[in-house]
Amino acid sequence: MLQRFAIVLPALLLPASAALAQDEAAQAVGAAVGGIIGLLLLIIIGAIVGWLAGLIVKGHGSGLFGNIAAGIGGSILAGYVLPLLGIPIGGALGSFIAALIGAVVLILVVGLIRKAAN
């Protein structure tokens, strides 16, 4: 009886380990695709935020691509700094407003640095 169980047990575990390996591979692929989608959303929303921040801060803009870079940098900056200051960022609209504030601040700081350098 014990010998029969020793033969059946590996046969029962084999399909489970193959399914587990497929599940882990699917999770890894899903995480990679999610990361790429997140990066694309960061660029697109950062571009929109940078463009809007360039419209708000007239005279300190750095052109379209500079404002896009400021929008992406400002959104990253706001995403890290505002929660550290205890200012909650809630939902998509809150994140958008925080990114806009960060981009405006970043454009103003870059403008002041350029003004001081000249």
C-alpha positions in Angstrom: 0.0 0.0 0.0 2.8 2.4 0.9 4.6 1.7 -2.4 1.5 2.5 -4.4 1.1 5.9 -2.6 4.8 6.7 -3.3 4.2 6.1 -7.1 0.9 8.1 -7.2 2.1 11.1 -5.2 4.6 12.5 -7.7 2.1 12.0 -10.5 -0.4 14.1 -8.6 2.1 16.9 -7.9 3.4 17.2 -11.5 0.4 18.9 -13.0 0.2 21.3 -10.0 3.8 22.4 -10.4 3.4 23.0 -14.2 0.3 25.1 -13.5 2.2 27.0 -10.8 5.1 27.8 -13.1 2.6 29.1 -15.7 0.9 31.2 -13.1 4.2 32.7 -12.0 5.2 33.4 -15.6 1.9 35.1 -16.3 2.3 37.3 -13.2 5.7 38.3 -14.4 4.5 39.2 -17.8 1.5 41.1 -16.4 3.8 43.1 -14.1 6.0 44.0 -17.0 3.1 45.1 -19.2 1.6 47.0 -16.3 4.9 48.8 -15.8 5.1 49.8 -19.5 1.5 51.1 -19.5 2.3 53.1 -16.3 5.3 54.6 -18.0 3.3 55.6 -21.0 0.6 57.1 -18.9 3.3 59.1 -17.0 4.6 60.5 -20.2 1.2 61.3 -21.7 -0.2 62.9 -18.5 3.1 64.6 -17.9 3.0 66.1 -21.4 -0.5 67.5 -20.8 0.4 68.8 -17.4 3.5 70.4 -18.7 1.6 72.1 -21.5 -1.0 73.4 -19.1 1.7 74.6 -16.7 3.4 76.4 -19.6 0.1 78.2 -20.2 -0.2 79.2 -16.6 3.4 80.4 -16.2 3.8 82.7 -19.1 7.2 84.1 -19.8 9.0 81.4 -17.9 8.3 78.5 -20.3 11.0 76.6 -22.0 9.2 75.7 -25.2 7.0 72.7 -25.8 9.6 70.0 -25.0 10.9 71.9 -22.0 7.4 72.2 -20.6 6.7 68.5 -21.3 9.9 67.6 -19.4 8.8 70.0 -16.6 5.4 68.4 -16.5 6.9 64.9 -16.2 9.4 66.1 -13.6 6.8 68.1 -11.7 4.4 65.1 -11.6 7.2 62.9 -10.2 8.3 65.7 -7.8 4.7 66.2 -6.6 4.1 62.5 -6.2 7.0 62.2 -3.8 7.1 65.6 -2.0 3.4 66.2 -1.3 2.9 63.0 0.6 6.0 63.6 2.6 4.6 67.0 3.6 1.4 65.3 4.8 -0.7 66.6 1.9 -2.8 63.7 0.7 -3.2 63.1 -3.0 -6.5 61.3 -3.6 -7.8 59.9 -6.9 -7.1 60.8 -10.5 -8.1 64.4 -10.2 -6.0 65.0 -7.0 -3.0 63.4 -8.7 -3.6 65.6 -11.8 -3.8 68.8 -9.7 -0.7 67.8 -7.7 1.2 67.2 -10.9 0.1 70.6 -12.2 1.3 72.3 -9.0 4.6 70.5 -9.2 5.1 71.4 -12.8 4.3 75.1 -12.2 6.7 75.2 -9.3 9.4 73.4 -11.3 9.0 75.9 -14.3 9.2 78.8 -11.9 12.3 77.5 -10.2 14.0 76.8 -13.6 13.1 80.3 -14.7 14.6 81.8 -11.6 17.8 79.8 -12.0 18.1 80.9 -15.7 17.4 84.5 -14.7 20.1 84.4 -12.0 22.6 82.8 -14.3 22.2 85.6 -16.9 
